[in-house]
C-alpha cells in the first residue's frame, strides 16, 4: 500500500488497506474514488499550474520516489525495470535509467503500468529482459537477478534461458556464433574460466602440427635448414595428415561448444547466483556481488592474449637461436 500514512484531501480520512484510490494525473494527489467522483475533479485543481504548488508537488514526488526506491541495503530500486541497485548507483545497472530523477506517479501500481506500456513500444531485443517478464522466475531464479548477473546482452540470454527452463524446454540447444568463432576466448569473456582455459589448451595441442610446419617453413626462409629445424619429406607428410585430421576435430569441437554454449552459461549463471544468494546477508551486498561475479571480462581475454603472445615470442626465439647457441 503506497498511501499508508496519507489522507484524502477531500474527506481528510486516512487511506486504509485495500481502498479504491484515484490519483490525479496532473499532480499525483491521491483521493478516495468516491470523494473524487463526488467533487468531479482533483482537490487541487485550482492550484494546478501554480509555481509554488508545482514546487511543493515536486518535493513530495521526490520524497515518495526515494521512499519507494529504498530497500534493506540502503540502495535504490529502479522505477523502470524494478531492479535493486547499490546505494552509490546513479544509473540502473541493468537498463541505465537514472535512479534519482523526479518521478511522475505516486503508486507502485502506476509505475508498473507505465513500465508495461513502455515495454509494448520497445523492441524486446533491445531491452534488458528481452521480452521476459521482469517479475518472472526461471527455474527458481529471478529474471531481475539474471539480468544483473549477465550484464551485457541480457536481452539475448534471458529468452533462451526461459526456453531452456524446466517449464517450457522449447529449445535446450541453440547456436551461439561468438562461441563458434572465439572458442575458449568466448568463455573467458563470460568468466567461465575453467571451460575457457581447458578449451584453449585443447585447441593449442591440436595446433602443434601446424606450428611445426610453420617453424620448418620459417627455417627454410631464413636459411637454417642445417640447424635441426628442417623437416624431412616424410615428417612433413605426417604432420600435414595430422593437421588435416586435427582441423576436422577442431571444427567439430567448435560446433559442439557453439551448440552448448548457452546451456553451459545458463548452468554457470544459475549456480553462481544461488551461491551468491546463500552467502549474502544484505540486499546491497547481494546486488553488488551479482555485478562483480557476473557480467563479462574483456580484461581476462586481454591478459591471456598478452601471455600467449609472450609465450609465442619466447618459443620463436628458442627455436631460432637455441641451435646457434648449442653449435
Protein Blocks (a to p, Z undefined) as FASTA:
>chain_A
ZZgoiacfklopacdehiacdddfklopacdfklmmmnopafklmmgopaklmmmmmmmm
mmmmmmmmpcfkopacdfklopacdfkbmbdcklopafkbccfbfbfklmmmmmmmmmmm
pcfklcfklopafkbceehiafklmmmmnmnoklmmmmmmmmmpmklomolbacdfklmm
nmmmmmmmnopaklmmmmmmmmmmmmmmmmmmmmmmmmmmnopmmnopaccfklmmmmmm
mmmmmmmmmmmmmmmmmmmmmmmmmmmmmmmmmmmmmmpcbfklmmmmmmmmgmjdfklm
mmmmmmmmmmmmmmmmmmmmmmmmmZZ
